[in-house]
Amino acid sequence: NQLDHKTQFTQSNLFEVTATDLNSWGKADKWLIDPPREGAMEICKAMLDLPSTALPKRIVYVSCNPKTLARDAAILTHELNYTLSKAGIINMFPHTSHIESIAVFDRLG
């Protein structure tokens, strides 16, 4: 599909991410975040230390824990000027109480 020059994948420990790390990866228009059950609090905090021009226009956040997704969504929407554009759930584990939540956040302005 000839998109390899437009795509970058970075694996990182989300519990130790800093604004310096985010800057070192370079600017991206879109991020896909799929944290463990504990959520992406550290990446949200690190984003607070970035200039607004370094933030992605869109974040797709995949979560197996609706509580931490809600917590991190509060930071994204109230402190980082994102709006929740779309959200949904997928029953990846039938006959259990576990679901995958997917939320799309778009940056305002």
Buried (B, 14 or more C-beta within 10 A) or exposed (E): EEEEEEEEEEEEEBEEBEBEBBBEEEEBEEBEBEBEEEBBBBBBBBBEEBEEEBBBEBBBBBBBBBEBBEBBBEBBBEEBBBEEEEEEEEEEEEEEEEBBBBBBBBBEE
